[in-house]
Amino acid sequence: MSDFAFNYFNTELDNLGVPELTQIFEKVKFLLSQKTNAKKTPFTRELGGLEEGFYMAPDFDETPECFKEYM
Protein backbone atom coordinates (compact mmCIF):
# COMPACT_ATOMS: atom_id res chain seq x y z
CA MET A 1 0.00 0.00 0.00
CA SER A 2 1.41 3.40 -0.92
CA ASP A 3 2.02 6.07 1.69
CA PHE A 4 -0.75 8.19 0.19
CA ALA A 5 -3.28 5.36 0.41
CA PHE A 6 -2.19 4.49 3.94
CA ASN A 7 -2.49 8.11 5.10
CA TYR A 8 -5.87 8.49 3.42
CA PHE A 9 -7.10 5.28 5.04
CA ASN A 10 -5.93 6.43 8.47
CA THR A 11 -7.57 9.85 7.99
CA GLU A 12 -10.87 8.19 7.10
CA LEU A 13 -10.62 5.89 10.12
CA ASP A 14 -10.07 8.89 12.40
CA ASN A 15 -13.41 10.31 11.19
CA LEU A 16 -15.38 7.18 12.13
CA GLY A 17 -17.11 6.56 15.42
CA VAL A 18 -16.75 3.61 17.75
CA PRO A 19 -19.71 1.62 16.31
CA GLU A 20 -18.32 1.86 12.77
CA LEU A 21 -14.81 0.95 13.92
CA THR A 22 -16.23 -2.04 15.80
CA GLN A 23 -17.99 -3.23 12.64
CA ILE A 24 -14.76 -2.88 10.65
CA PHE A 25 -12.83 -4.76 13.34
CA GLU A 26 -15.37 -7.61 13.35
CA LYS A 27 -15.28 -7.83 9.54
CA VAL A 28 -11.47 -7.97 9.51
CA LYS A 29 -11.49 -10.68 12.20
CA PHE A 30 -14.00 -12.68 10.14
CA LEU A 31 -11.94 -12.36 6.95
CA LEU A 32 -8.74 -13.38 8.74
CA SER A 33 -10.44 -16.41 10.28
CA GLN A 34 -11.64 -17.49 6.84
CA LYS A 35 -8.12 -17.14 5.49
CA THR A 36 -6.60 -19.25 8.27
CA ASN A 37 -9.39 -21.85 8.03
CA ALA A 38 -8.81 -22.18 4.30
CA LYS A 39 -5.14 -22.96 4.95
CA LYS A 40 -6.01 -25.63 7.51
CA THR A 41 -8.13 -27.74 5.17
CA PRO A 42 -5.96 -30.71 4.23
CA PHE A 43 -5.37 -31.60 0.64
CA THR A 44 -6.76 -35.05 -0.01
CA ARG A 45 -5.11 -37.17 -2.63
CA GLU A 46 -6.88 -39.79 -4.62
CA LEU A 47 -5.08 -43.02 -5.26
CA GLY A 48 -4.97 -44.46 -8.70
CA GLY A 49 -4.80 -42.82 -12.05
CA LEU A 50 -2.40 -45.30 -13.64
CA GLU A 51 -4.62 -48.33 -13.55
CA GLU A 52 -4.64 -48.44 -17.34
CA GLY A 53 -0.91 -47.73 -17.56
CA PHE A 54 0.67 -44.86 -19.43
CA TYR A 55 1.94 -44.20 -22.93
CA MET A 56 5.54 -43.36 -23.77
CA ALA A 57 6.37 -42.48 -27.36
CA PRO A 58 8.80 -44.85 -29.10
CA ASP A 59 11.13 -41.94 -29.87
CA PHE A 60 11.17 -40.69 -26.27
CA ASP A 61 14.97 -40.97 -25.90
CA GLU A 62 15.76 -39.31 -29.24
CA THR A 63 16.93 -35.71 -29.28
CA PRO A 64 14.41 -33.35 -30.90
CA GLU A 65 15.51 -31.76 -34.20
CA CYS A 66 15.55 -28.26 -32.76
CA PHE A 67 18.13 -29.29 -30.10
CA LYS A 68 20.48 -31.42 -32.25
CA GLU A 69 22.73 -28.44 -33.04
CA TYR A 70 23.43 -28.05 -29.31
CA MET A 71 24.38 -31.68 -28.77
N, C-alpha and C positions, 0 to 999 in steps of 0.2 A: 504494500500500500504506500502510495507516495506521501510525502510530508503534507502536501496540500489537502489530500483526502483525509488523512489522519486528523489534521487540525480542524477541518470542517466537521468531521464526525464528532470530535470532542466538543466543539462549539454547540452543535445540535443537541448533544446529550446534556450539556449544561442547562439548556432551555427547557428540558423535560422535568416533570414532577415525579414524585416518588411512585405513584401508581403505574405510570408509563415505564419507568425504569425497572420496576418489578416485573412487568410483563415482558420486557426485553430480556431480563435476566432469566426468567423461566423459559423463554423460547430458546435462548442460547444453551441452557442446560439440557433441554429436550433434544436439540440438534446434536450436541456433543454425545449424549447417551446413545443416540441412534448410530452415530459414527463408531463408537467403541463397540456397540453390540454387533454391528455389521462385521467388524474385524474378528469377533469371537466365534462366529459361525464357522464350524470346521468344513473344510473341503472334503467332500466324499468322493472317493474314486470308485469306479465301476470296473470290476474284473472282466476280463475277456477282451474281445476285439480282434483277436488273431485266431479265432476258432477255425476259420476257413483258410488260414495261412496268409502269405503275402506274396506279392509279385516282385521279382527283381529282373530287370531287363538283361538279356543275354550279353549286351555290350557294356555292362555296368563298369567293368574295370578298365575300359578303353578310355584314352584321353580324348576329350572333345576337340573337334577341328579348330575351334577358336583359341585353344590353349596349347596346341602342338608347337607353335613357334617359341613358346617359353620353356619347353621341356628340353 
